[in-house]
Amino acid sequence: MTAPNPGPATPEPRFGGTPAHLRLLALAPALASDVMAHLLDRLPAYHTLPPEQLRGETTRQIERGIRAFVDVLRTGHLPGRDELARIRESSARRADEGVPLESVVGAYHLGAQLCAARLLAEAGPADLADVATAQDRLLDWLRVVSCAVAAGYVQERQAALGDEHVSRQALLSRLLEGGDPRTAADRAGIRLPARYVVLSLAIGPHPDETRPGVNHTVAARRKLRRLRAELERHCAPLTALTTDGGAVLLPDDSPGPSPDLDRDGLTALVDRLTRACGAPLVAAATAAPPAEVAAAVRLAAEIRQVATAAGRGPGLHLLTDVLLEYQLSRPGPARDALAAILAPLADRPELLDTLRAFLTHDLDRRRTATHLLVHPNTVDYRLRRTAALTGLHPTRGPDLLTLRAALAALDAPPT
């Protein structure tokens, strides 16, 4: 709500004895055409507007803006509620048309600049005090008009983004539920790609999330916001993410019926996301046409879980990286029997940890010892105890394969 304007603190400025508003009124017809020409020359966004709009609404806005400033010069009163509401409505229409905010604000400033240049050209040395008054009124007018333009523009964009967000979330929900997503895509105004590349992410903690004296919730949200911003720079993804992770759907129109995943490109993307959010990421990727996204999301999550259980660590993981572990983690009597092989180690976690590390480090006892922060002789002792309890030795070929399979079965996510 705009407060009533007080009376002008100073009389109306005069140049050469003539009221400034009368001089500006005399210049107005030619000035409106000049402003339009400068808009097209210096603000390229206006070139995209239809000619009928430029000749009609845009020209009327320019003329009305000049008349509004004439009133400010004459009375010293800033625009009232109705005039500011009209400016906000006009700015909202520009937002809806996709004209950048800087161009909308710039149009008012450009018009004001030209008005001032033409008007002050009429001033003489004796009019210095009146020039200062005119400039003060011009700056006051620009201040309230710029605020009204920004308010109308932002309000419209927030409403549009809210509608767009709801539509995109409806499409995402339909894709995750399974079935035909075409109706939801039409409502969202989104063209469905040939397929989606599905990323399943586990987001580790940012260092600030564990730092004393820091609001850990804020740190986690900032981490997620940076990750989302980096994703948006990559493409226009659909995301279902929390601060701990979730699913990302990347639209992909790669040629061919079933193109392979671009491992190098996805690895680079995961690396960028890791740097952006400042936290370790474990990622798994699959791909599927829109109607099969729900199954692909489940598969990607399973691949990520299997990779984590297998000690693969942060980075990108594909199904081909964990084929054996994935297959052995499927439910059934064989998996249960394999997992049972390691039952004698259930009360000896140090033996399980040593076995995992030994296999992860390619049977190198020294690297295993370094990883576990123990002496190599301790690694040898623990491996001998493992062999004694299970009947299988990690350095024998057939036993090695069985122990790998048993670990995969033991580490399989619960079903």
C-alpha positions as CSV (number, residue, x, y, z in Angstrom):
1,M,0.0,0.0,0.0
2,T,1.4,3.4,-1.0
3,A,1.3,6.2,1.5
4,P,-0.3,9.5,0.4
5,N,2.2,11.8,-1.2
6,P,3.1,14.9,0.8
7,G,3.2,18.2,-1.0
8,P,6.5,19.0,-2.9
9,A,9.3,20.3,-0.7
10,T,10.4,22.7,-3.4
11,P,8.5,24.5,-6.2
12,E,8.3,23.0,-9.7
13,P,11.6,23.4,-11.6
14,R,11.7,26.0,-14.3
15,F,14.2,26.3,-17.2
16,G,14.4,29.7,-18.7
17,G,11.4,30.7,-16.7
18,T,9.2,28.0,-18.3
19,P,7.8,25.1,-16.1
20,A,9.9,22.0,-16.8
21,H,6.8,19.8,-17.2
22,L,5.6,22.0,-20.1
23,R,8.9,21.7,-21.9
24,L,8.8,17.9,-21.5
25,L,5.2,17.8,-22.7
26,A,6.2,19.7,-25.9
27,L,9.0,17.2,-26.4
28,A,6.9,14.1,-25.7
29,P,5.7,13.0,-29.2
30,A,9.2,13.0,-30.7
31,L,10.6,11.6,-27.4
32,A,8.4,8.5,-27.5
33,S,9.6,7.5,-30.9
34,D,13.2,8.2,-29.9
35,V,12.8,5.9,-26.8
36,M,11.4,3.1,-28.9
37,A,14.3,3.4,-31.3
38,H,16.8,3.2,-28.5
39,L,15.0,0.2,-26.9
40,L,15.4,-1.7,-30.1
41,D,19.0,-0.6,-30.6
42,R,20.3,-1.2,-27.0
43,L,18.0,-3.9,-25.5
44,P,18.0,-6.9,-27.9
45,A,15.2,-8.7,-26.0
46,Y,12.7,-6.2,-27.4
47,H,13.5,-7.5,-31.0
48,T,11.8,-10.7,-30.1
49,L,8.4,-9.1,-29.4
50,P,5.8,-9.1,-32.1
51,P,5.7,-5.9,-34.2
52,E,2.0,-5.3,-33.3
53,Q,3.0,-5.4,-29.7
54,L,5.8,-2.9,-30.2
55,R,3.5,-0.5,-32.1
56,G,0.7,-1.0,-29.6
57,E,1.2,-1.9,-26.0
58,T,4.9,-1.1,-25.8
59,T,4.5,2.4,-27.4
60,R,1.6,3.1,-25.1
61,Q,3.7,2.1,-22.1
62,I,6.4,4.5,-23.2
63,E,4.0,7.4,-23.7
64,R,2.4,6.7,-20.3
65,G,5.7,6.6,-18.6
66,I,6.6,10.0,-20.0
67,R,3.3,11.4,-18.9
68,A,3.8,9.9,-15.4
69,F,7.2,11.6,-15.1
70,V,5.6,14.8,-16.4
71,D,3.3,14.6,-13.4
72,V,6.2,14.0,-11.0
73,L,8.0,17.1,-12.4
74,R,4.9,19.2,-12.0
75,T,3.7,18.1,-8.6
76,G,6.7,16.5,-6.9
77,H,4.3,13.6,-6.0
78,L,5.5,10.1,-6.7
79,P,3.3,7.6,-8.6
80,G,0.3,6.5,-6.6
81,R,-1.1,3.0,-5.9
82,D,-3.0,2.7,-9.2
83,E,-0.1,3.7,-11.4
84,L,2.3,1.4,-9.5
85,A,-0.2,-1.5,-9.9
86,R,-0.3,-0.8,-13.6
87,I,3.5,-0.9,-13.8
88,R,3.5,-4.2,-11.8
89,E,1.0,-5.8,-14.2
90,S,2.9,-4.7,-17.2
91,S,6.1,-6.1,-15.8
92,A,4.3,-9.4,-15.0
93,R,3.3,-9.7,-18.7
94,R,6.9,-9.2,-19.8
95,A,7.9,-12.0,-17.3
96,D,5.3,-14.2,-18.8
97,E,6.6,-13.4,-22.3
98,G,10.2,-14.3,-21.3
99,V,11.7,-10.8,-21.5
100,P,14.7,-10.7,-19.1
101,L,14.2,-8.6,-16.0
102,E,17.3,-6.6,-16.8
103,S,15.7,-5.6,-20.1
104,V,12.4,-4.6,-18.4
105,V,14.1,-2.4,-15.8
106,G,16.5,-1.2,-18.4
107,A,13.7,0.1,-20.6
108,Y,12.5,2.5,-17.8
109,H,16.0,3.7,-17.1
110,L,16.7,4.2,-20.8
111,G,13.5,6.2,-21.1
112,A,14.4,8.3,-18.1
113,Q,17.9,8.9,-19.4
114,L,16.6,10.2,-22.7
115,C,13.9,12.4,-20.9
116,A,16.6,13.9,-18.7
117,A,19.0,14.5,-21.6
118,R,16.3,16.3,-23.7
119,L,15.0,18.3,-20.8
120,L,18.3,19.4,-19.3
121,A,19.4,20.5,-22.7
122,E,16.9,23.3,-22.3
123,A,18.5,24.5,-19.0
124,G,20.9,27.5,-18.7
125,P,23.5,28.5,-16.2
126,A,20.9,30.3,-14.1
127,D,18.8,27.1,-13.7
128,L,21.3,25.1,-11.7
129,A,19.0,24.8,-8.6
130,D,16.1,23.8,-10.8
131,V,18.3,21.2,-12.5
132,A,19.1,19.7,-9.1
133,T,15.4,19.6,-8.3
134,A,14.5,17.9,-11.6
135,Q,17.2,15.3,-11.1
136,D,16.1,14.5,-7.5
137,R,12.5,14.0,-8.8
138,L,13.8,11.8,-11.6
139,L,15.8,9.6,-9.2
140,D,12.8,9.3,-6.8
141,W,10.6,8.3,-9.7
142,L,13.1,5.7,-11.0
143,R,13.4,4.3,-7.4
144,V,9.7,3.6,-6.9
145,V,9.2,2.5,-10.6
146,S,12.1,0.1,-10.5
147,C,10.8,-1.5,-7.3
148,A,7.3,-1.9,-8.8
149,V,8.8,-3.5,-12.0
150,A,10.9,-5.9,-9.9
151,A,7.9,-6.8,-7.7
152,G,5.6,-7.6,-10.6
153,Y,8.2,-9.5,-12.5
154,V,9.3,-11.7,-9.5
155,Q,5.8,-12.4,-8.4
156,E,4.9,-13.7,-11.9
157,R,8.0,-15.8,-12.1
158,Q,7.5,-17.3,-8.7
159,A,3.9,-18.3,-9.7
160,A,5.1,-19.7,-13.0
161,L,8.0,-21.6,-11.3
162,G,5.6,-22.9,-8.7
163,D,3.2,-24.3,-11.5
164,E,6.2,-25.7,-13.4
165,H,7.6,-27.3,-10.2
166,V,4.2,-29.0,-9.5
167,S,4.0,-30.2,-13.1
168,R,7.5,-31.6,-13.1
169,Q,7.0,-33.3,-9.8
170,A,3.8,-34.9,-11.1
171,L,5.7,-36.2,-14.1
172,L,8.5,-37.5,-11.8
173,S,6.0,-39.3,-9.6
174,R,4.4,-40.9,-12.7
175,L,7.8,-42.1,-13.9
176,L,8.7,-43.5,-10.5
177,E,5.3,-45.3,-10.2
178,G,5.7,-46.9,-13.6
179,G,3.3,-46.9,-16.5
180,D,2.6,-44.4,-19.3
181,P,3.9,-40.9,-18.4
182,R,2.8,-39.2,-21.6
183,T,-0.2,-37.4,-20.1
184,A,1.8,-36.1,-17.2
185,A,4.5,-34.9,-19.6
186,D,2.0,-33.1,-21.7
187,R,0.7,-31.3,-18.7
188,A,4.2,-30.3,-17.6
189,G,5.0,-29.1,-21.2
190,I,7.9,-31.5,-21.3
191,R,8.9,-33.5,-24.3
192,L,9.7,-37.0,-23.2
193,P,13.2,-38.1,-24.3
194,A,14.0,-41.5,-25.9
195,R,15.3,-42.6,-22.5
196,Y,16.4,-41.4,-19.1
197,V,19.8,-42.1,-17.6
198,V,19.0,-42.9,-14.0
199,L,21.5,-41.9,-11.3
200,S,21.1,-43.4,-7.8
201,L,23.2,-41.2,-5.4
202,A,24.3,-41.7,-1.8
203,I,25.6,-38.3,-0.6
204,G,28.1,-38.4,2.2
205,P,28.4,-35.7,4.9
206,H,30.0,-32.4,4.1
207,P,32.8,-31.5,6.6
208,D,30.7,-28.7,8.0
209,E,28.0,-31.2,9.0
210,T,30.3,-32.6,11.7
211,R,32.0,-29.4,12.7
212,P,31.2,-28.2,16.2
213,G,29.4,-25.0,16.5
214,V,28.0,-25.2,12.9
215,N,24.3,-25.6,12.2
216,H,24.4,-29.1,10.6
217,T,21.0,-28.8,9.0
218,V,22.0,-25.6,7.2
219,A,25.3,-27.2,6.1
220,A,23.4,-30.2,4.7
221,R,20.9,-28.1,2.8
222,R,23.6,-25.9,1.3
223,K,25.4,-29.1,0.1
224,L,22.2,-30.3,-1.6
225,R,21.5,-26.9,-3.1
226,R,25.0,-26.8,-4.7
227,L,24.6,-30.3,-6.1
228,R,21.2,-29.4,-7.6
229,A,22.6,-26.2,-9.1
230,E,25.4,-28.2,-10.8
231,L,22.9,-30.7,-12.1
232,E,20.8,-27.9,-13.6
233,R,23.9,-26.7,-15.5
234,H,24.3,-30.1,-17.0
235,C,20.7,-30.4,-18.3
236,A,17.1,-30.2,-17.1
237,P,16.9,-33.2,-14.8
238,L,14.1,-34.6,-12.7
239,T,15.2,-35.2,-9.2
240,A,14.0,-36.9,-6.0
241,L,16.8,-35.9,-3.6
242,T,17.3,-35.4,0.1
243,T,20.5,-34.4,1.9
244,D,21.4,-38.1,2.0
245,G,20.8,-38.9,-1.7
246,G,18.1,-40.2,-4.0
247,A,17.4,-40.5,-7.7
248,V,18.2,-38.3,-10.6
249,L,16.7,-38.7,-14.1
250,L,18.8,-37.2,-16.9
251,P,17.0,-36.9,-20.3
252,D,18.9,-38.6,-23.1
253,D,18.2,-38.7,-26.8
254,S,21.3,-40.6,-27.8
255,P,20.8,-42.3,-31.2
256,G,20.2,-46.0,-31.6
257,P,17.8,-48.4,-29.9
258,S,19.8,-49.2,-26.8
259,P,23.0,-47.1,-26.7
260,D,25.6,-47.9,-24.0
261,L,26.0,-45.6,-21.1
262,D,28.6,-42.9,-21.6
263,R,30.9,-44.0,-18.7
264,D,33.4,-41.1,-19.3
265,G,30.7,-38.5,-19.4
266,L,28.9,-39.8,-16.4
267,T,32.2,-40.1,-14.4
268,A,33.0,-36.5,-15.3
269,L,29.5,-35.5,-14.1
270,V,29.8,-37.3,-10.8
271,D,33.2,-35.7,-10.3
272,R,31.7,-32.2,-10.9
273,L,28.8,-33.0,-8.5
274,T,31.3,-34.1,-5.9
275,R,33.3,-30.9,-6.2
276,A,30.2,-28.8,-6.2
277,C,28.7,-30.2,-3.0
278,G,32.0,-30.8,-1.2
279,A,30.9,-34.3,-0.1
280,P,31.7,-37.9,-1.2
281,L,29.2,-39.4,-3.7
282,V,28.5,-43.0,-4.4
283,A,26.7,-43.2,-7.7
284,A,25.2,-46.0,-9.8
285,A,23.8,-45.5,-13.3
286,T,21.3,-47.3,-15.5
287,A,19.2,-46.3,-18.5
288,A,15.6,-47.0,-19.6
289,P,12.8,-45.6,-21.8
290,P,10.3,-43.5,-19.9
291,A,7.8,-46.3,-19.4
292,E,10.5,-48.5,-17.7
293,V,12.1,-45.8,-15.4
294,A,10.6,-47.3,-12.2
295,A,12.4,-50.6,-12.7
296,A,15.6,-48.7,-13.7
297,V,15.5,-46.6,-10.5
298,R,15.3,-49.8,-8.4
299,L,18.1,-51.4,-10.3
300,A,20.4,-48.4,-9.9
301,A,19.7,-48.3,-6.2
302,E,20.6,-52.0,-6.0
303,I,23.8,-51.6,-7.9
304,R,24.8,-48.7,-5.6
305,Q,24.1,-50.8,-2.5
306,V,26.0,-53.8,-3.8
307,A,29.0,-51.6,-4.8
308,T,29.0,-50.0,-1.3
309,A,28.8,-53.4,0.3
310,A,31.6,-54.7,-1.8
311,G,33.8,-51.8,-0.6
312,R,34.0,-50.1,-4.0
313,G,33.9,-46.6,-2.4
314,P,32.8,-43.3,-3.9
315,G,32.5,-42.6,-7.6
316,L,30.5,-44.0,-10.5
317,H,29.5,-47.7,-10.6
318,L,27.7,-49.6,-13.4
319,L,26.2,-53.0,-13.4
320,T,29.2,-54.3,-15.4
321,D,31.4,-53.3,-12.5
322,V,29.6,-55.6,-10.0
323,L,28.1,-58.3,-12.1
324,L,29.3,-61.2,-9.8
325,E,28.4,-59.4,-6.6
326,Y,25.1,-58.3,-7.9
327,Q,24.1,-61.8,-9.1
328,L,25.3,-63.4,-5.9
329,S,23.3,-60.9,-3.9
330,R,19.9,-62.1,-5.4
331,P,17.7,-64.0,-2.9
332,G,17.7,-67.8,-3.0
333,P,19.1,-70.9,-1.3
334,A,22.5,-70.6,-3.0
335,R,23.0,-67.1,-1.5
336,D,22.0,-68.3,1.9
337,A,24.4,-71.2,1.7
338,L,27.3,-69.0,0.6
339,A,26.7,-66.5,3.4
340,A,26.6,-69.4,5.9
341,I,30.2,-70.2,4.9
342,L,31.3,-67.1,6.9
343,A,29.1,-67.8,9.9
344,P,32.1,-68.9,12.0
345,L,33.5,-65.4,11.6
346,A,30.4,-63.7,12.9
347,D,32.0,-63.1,16.3
348,R,35.4,-62.2,14.8
349,P,34.8,-58.9,12.9
350,E,38.6,-58.3,12.6
351,L,38.8,-61.5,10.6
352,L,36.0,-60.3,8.2
353,D,37.6,-56.9,7.9
354,T,40.9,-58.4,7.1
355,L,39.4,-60.8,4.5
356,R,37.6,-57.9,2.8
357,A,40.7,-55.7,2.7
358,F,42.9,-58.5,1.5
359,L,40.5,-59.2,-1.5
360,T,40.1,-55.5,-2.2
361,H,43.9,-54.9,-2.3
362,D,44.4,-57.8,-4.8
363,L,45.8,-60.2,-2.2
364,D,48.7,-57.9,-1.3
365,R,49.4,-58.4,2.4
366,R,51.5,-55.3,2.8
367,R,48.8,-53.0,1.2
368,T,46.3,-54.7,3.4
369,A,48.3,-54.2,6.5
370,T,48.8,-50.5,5.6
371,H,45.0,-50.1,5.1
372,L,44.2,-51.8,8.4
373,L,47.1,-50.1,10.3
374,V,48.5,-53.4,11.4
375,H,51.8,-55.4,10.9
376,P,51.9,-57.7,7.8
377,N,52.4,-60.6,10.2
378,T,49.0,-59.8,11.8
379,V,47.4,-60.0,8.4
380,D,49.0,-63.5,7.9
381,Y,47.8,-64.6,11.3
382,R,44.2,-63.5,10.6
383,L,44.1,-65.1,7.2
384,R,45.3,-68.4,8.8
385,R,42.5,-68.1,11.4
386,T,40.0,-67.5,8.7
387,A,41.1,-70.6,6.9
388,A,41.0,-72.7,10.1
389,L,37.4,-71.5,10.9
390,T,36.0,-71.7,7.3
391,G,38.1,-74.4,5.8
392,L,38.8,-72.1,2.9
393,H,42.1,-70.2,2.3
394,P,42.1,-66.8,0.6
395,T,45.3,-67.6,-1.4
396,R,44.0,-70.8,-3.1
397,G,42.3,-70.3,-6.5
398,P,39.1,-72.3,-5.9
399,D,38.8,-71.1,-2.3
400,L,39.4,-67.5,-3.3
401,L,36.4,-67.5,-5.7
402,T,34.2,-69.1,-3.1
403,L,35.2,-66.6,-0.4
404,R,34.5,-63.7,-2.8
405,A,31.1,-65.1,-3.5
406,A,30.5,-65.7,0.2
407,L,31.3,-62.1,1.1
408,A,29.0,-60.8,-1.7
409,A,26.2,-63.0,-0.3
410,L,26.9,-61.9,3.2
411,D,26.9,-58.2,2.3
412,A,23.8,-58.4,0.2
413,P,21.1,-55.9,1.2
414,P,18.2,-57.5,3.1
415,T,15.2,-58.4,1.0
